[in-house]
Amino acid sequence: MTTQEEPEEDSLFEHHKIIVDEGQDPLRIDKFLLDKIPNVNRSQIQNGIKDGYVVVNDQKIKANYKVRSQDIIQISLPEPPREGEVVPEDIPLDIRYEDDYLMIIYKPPGMVVHPAYNNWSGTLVNGLVYYFNSLPTSRNGSGRPGLVHRIDKNTSGLLVIAKTEEAMTDLALQFYNHTVERTYYALVWRDLKEDTGTITGHIGRSLKDRRVMTVFPEGDFGKHAVTHYEVLERFHYVTLVKCNLETGRTHQIRAHMKYLGHPLFNDVTYGGDSILAGEVFTKYRQFVHNTFDLIPRQALHAKTLGFIHPVTKKQMSFDTDIPEDMEKALDKWRHYLKNRPV
């Protein structure tokens, strides 16, 4: 079994639009679509419905919904259909470790991991295809050679790349079983009450805005997600936290922290690019905007990565420093806190 985190893009792209014929007898939508869409099974359709990729008359539905005459069924996926191979590009790769079976790469902020809409070139995968003659592909096909997991475009940090089919299968299974150790550093708005905590709540696409992920605490939609956090440093109005992922859902930390009331600093998608705490004074507002300028992205960094080597079976652990833009923002908050009137 292979698995990987969901795509990082915010947009969905329509793949199928079906208008139900007049006179159609009521029929469960999963059974109905099984006859309409080639090369899929009922389980895949049910998962797509659960994840919000299937809507009827612009409304989210469940797998037991019965289609009716003139229903408009739209099936969207996180990336558009595209034919052709990934174009190799001579893109510098920051390789932190490499052997015959895998490699560890540091992805800087701003780099897209894999080709998709509006980003067909200049991605990490374009660079990987150039670097290697061939790489194994994930369950999603040739567009993601070597990728076992991904991180968002504007998140920095470490990624493991599989170089063989054996490594791909083994590492994917470790991610599936949630045994991979992943630590992220995040700067979030407001002062967390507790020094440590766990956020548990299904994550899926918002029913109101499908460009973003949201938390469904009752588990009625989305996928099970668990994030453990620990406060590292407090700045009164923002907090530096360490997050350990038990699961790996799209935008998991960003969505979970927003649900907790602590959006990531300067996270445009989840409302962290506004001043959510602090003083009303003009000087303070200017300070925050100056800090936004230092880190023009969500303040999130994939700092550590640990797993069992797929061949040697030895524990592998990797760590990377906080990137310069995030460190500058933290230093600015430290300076502010030190000089803040009590």
N, C-alpha and C positions, 0 to 999 in steps of 0.2 A: 504493500500500500504506500502511495506517495501522497504528500500533502504539502501545503505551503500557505503562507498568509495571503489574504485576499489582496487584490490590486490596490495600489495606493491612490489612483486617480479619483477625483471627486465626481466625475460625470458618468451617466449611464447613456448607452447608445442603443437605439432601437434595432433589433435584429429581425423581429417578426411582428407583423400586425395582421390579425385574423378577425374578420367580421363573420360572425356565426350566421349560417344560412337561415332563411325563413323556414319554419316548420321543424326546426331542430328540437327533438325531444330532450327534456332535461337530462343532462349527463354530467357526472363528475368531471371537473376540468382536467384533472390529471389523466383520466382515461381519454378525454377528448383530445388533448394535446399529443398524446402518445401516437395517435394516428396522423397528426398534422406535421410533426417536426421529425425530420430524419435523424438517425444515428443517436438517439437518446433513449434512455430507459425510464421507467416510471419513477424510480427512486431519484434520478437526476431532476426530473420535472418537479417532484414534491419538494426537493431541497431548494430549487429555484423559486418556487412559490413561497416557501418559508422565509427565504432570504429577501423577499420583496422584489424579485426581478420580473414577476408576472403580475399585471394589474388588469382588471376588467372594468371598463367604463371609467377609467382613471381612479379606481378604488383598489386598495390592497385587499386580497382575498385569501382564503384558506384552501387547502387541497380538496376539501369536501364540497367546495362551491359547485353548484350545478349550472352549467352554461345554458343560456336561453337564446331564443331567436333574436338576432340583431345585436347581441353582445359584441362589444369591441374589445378584443384581447390584444394586449401589447406585451411583448417579451423583450426586455432590455438587459444588457450585460455591461460590465464595467469597462469594456473596450469595444471598439468597432470591429466588424469582420475585416480581415485583410489577408490578401494572398501574397506569397513571395517570401523569400528568405531575408533574414536580418543582414544588413550591409555591414561588413567589417570596417571599423574606423580606428585609426591610430590615435587612441585616446590614452593618455598616461594613467596607469593604474597604481594606486598606493597599496602595494602588496606588503602585508605585515608578516605573513608566513606562507610557505608553500612546500608541499611534498608531492609524491606521485598520485595522490588520491584527492587532495583538497587544497584550497587556499583560503586565506583570510584577507579580506580587502577592507580598507577604510574608505567609506564613501563620504565625500565632503558635502556640506549643505548645498542645495541647488542642483545637484545631479540627479536626474531621473534614472531609476534602476533599469526599467525595460521599455522598449519602444511601445508607444500607444498614440492615441489621437493627439495631434499637435507636437508630438515628441518622437518622430520616427528616426531621428538621428541624434548623436551626441549623448547617448545613454550608456550606462555601465555595460549593458549587454552588447552594444555595438563594440565597445572596447574589448570585451571578453572574446567575442567571435574573432577579432583581429589577433588577439594574443595567442589563442589556441587554434589548432587546426580543426578540432572538433570537441564538443562537450556533450554530455548526456542532456536530454530534455526532460522537463517535468511533465506531469499529466496534461498540461495545457498546450503542449506542442513545441514546435521549433522556435517560437519566439522568445523562449526563456532558457537558453542553454546554461546549464550549471546552477541555476537558481534553486535553492531550497527554501529560502524565505526572502522577504524584502523589507525595506523601510521607506518611509515617505520621502518625497523629493526634498523637502526642506528640513528633514531630520538628518543629522550627521551620525556617523558611527560605523560599527563593525558588521560585516556580512561574511558568512561562510559560503564558499562556492565548491560544488562537487565536480570533480574532474573525471570520474568514472561512474558507470551505471551502478556498481556495487556501493560506492560512496553515496550516490544520490538516494538509493533505496534506504540505506541504513540511516542516513542523517534525516531523511524525511520521516522515517518511523520514529526517531527520537523527538522530532518536533510534534508529531501526532500524539505521542505519549506524554508530552509536556515534561520531558526530562532534561531538555536543554536549558541551561542557566543563562538568563538574559537580564542585565541590569541597565536601566536607563537613568540618566540624570535629567530632571525637569525643573524649570523655574516656573512656579505657579503663582497666581494672584491670591492675595489675602494670607492671613496667618492661620495655619492649620491648628485645630484645637489639640489633637492628639499627636504624640511623637511617632507612633506607628499605627498602622491600620490596614485593613483589607477591603477592597471595593469589589463587590460581586454583583453582577447584573448583566443580563443578556444584551448584546450589542448587535444592532441591525440598522439598516438605512431608515432615516427619519420618514415617518408617514406624511409629514408636512413639507419637508425639503429633502429630496432624495440625493442631493449632493453631499449631505453630511450623514454621519453615523450618530445614533442616539442610543440611550440605555433604556431597556424595557425591564424594570425591576421584577415584574411578575413573570417574566419569561414567556410571554405570549407570542413574541416575535424575536427574531434575531438568533444569535448563537451564544451559548454559555461563555462567560468571560470573567476572569479573576485577575486582579492587580493588587499586589502587596506594596505598601509604601512605607518609607521611613524618612523623617525630617532630618536633614543634614545641617541646614543653616537657616536662621530666621532673620528677615530684614523688616519686620513689623508689617509691611504692606504686601510683601511677596515672600515666598518661601522656596528654598532649594530642597527638593525631595529626591530620594532614590526610589525607583520603581522596579520591582521584580515581576516579570510577566509569568503567570502560570499558564495562560493561554495566549494566543497570538492573533487577535482579531484586527481588522482594518481600523486604524486610528484608535486603538484600544486605550492607550494612556490619555490621549487627547479627549476622547469621549467620556471616559470614566472620571477624569478630573473635572470636567465641566459639570457632570452630573453631581459631583461632590460639592460643587460651588466654588471650585478653584481652577478656572481655565488657565491653560498655559500662557505665559507671558508672550505677547505679540503673536498669538495664534489667530490669524485673520478668520479662518473658517469657523472657529468655535468661540469667537467673541473676546479673545484675549488681547486684541489690538486697541481696546479702549481702556481708559483709566478706571479700574474697578475698585480701587481702594486708595486711601491716602488723603492728602490735604486739598483744600479748595484754592490754595494760593496759586497765582500765576507762575511763580518760581518753581513750585513743585510740578505743575503740569509740564512746564518746559523741560524739567529734569527727566520726567518719564519719556517724553517724546524724543529727547536726546538719546536716552537709553534704547528706545525702539530703533533709532538709527544705527546704533552699534550692532544690533542683532535683528536684521530685517527679515525675521522668520520666527516660527515657533521655537521657543527655547527648550529643545529636546535633543538629547544626545544618547545614542546607543553605546554605552561605555564598556561593558564587559560581555563576553560570550564564552560559554563553557559547554562542553559536550564530550562524549566518548568517541575516540577516533574509530572510524568504521572498520579499520583493518587491524591496527595494533591493539585496539581495545583499551588504550591508555586514556586517562582523563586529560583533556586539552582545555586550557584556560587562557584567555586573551583579554588584555585591558588597553585602553587608549585614553590619552589625556583629553580633558575638556577642550573643545576647539577655541581658537582665539576670539571669535566674535562673542561666544557665550561667556568666556572668562572675563572679557572686557566689561560686559554687562554686569556680571557679578561683582567685579571690583568697583564699579560705579555705585552699585547698591551698598556695598560695604562702606564706601566713603560717605555716602549719604547718611547711613545709619550712625556712623561714628560722629558726624557733625550735626545730627538732627537734634533740635531743641527738645528737652524733656518736659 
